[in-house]
């Protein structure tokens, strides 16, 4: 009997580490930026890519275990990549509409520091 190849396991591990790094960077960006318009980019871009990498790793791992394509994760990734940018755009459009009406931009309730110029 031949030994199984370690390449798929290494690819799964690399995808998980890459996804974790992107998710961490998105969360740090969300926590560190003070302005709503800057803060929205963390979850909309980096975290979406991080979750996409994790879903791709899961798809590869379970497809290898079962012997046939695991399509659930691919469907989740497609829906995530379609809905995350749309929801971010709707949030920004709503903030722009409030700004045009004279309201200040949304701020985090926990943020007590002054906005840097």
C-alpha positions, 0 to 999 in steps of 0.5 A: 500500500502506498503512503498518502501524499502530504501535499493536499494536507499542506495546501489545506494548512496553508489556506487555513493560515492564510484565511486566519491572517486575513480574518485577523487583519480585517478584525484589527482594521475594524477595531483600529479605524475610527471613521465609519467609512474606513472601518467598513473596509476591514469586514468587507474585504479582508474578512471575506477573503479570510472566510473564503480561504477557510471555506476552500480549505474545508472543501478540499479537506472533505472532498479528499475524505469523501472521495467526491466534490464537497459542494456545500462549502463552494455554495457558501463561498459563492453566496458570501462573495456575492452578499458581503460587498452588496451589504457593505455598499448598502451600509455606505450608501445609507451613511452617505444619505445621512451625511447629506441630510446633515447627520455626522458619520456613524461612530463606534459607541465604545470610541471615546477618542477624538477623530484625528485630522 
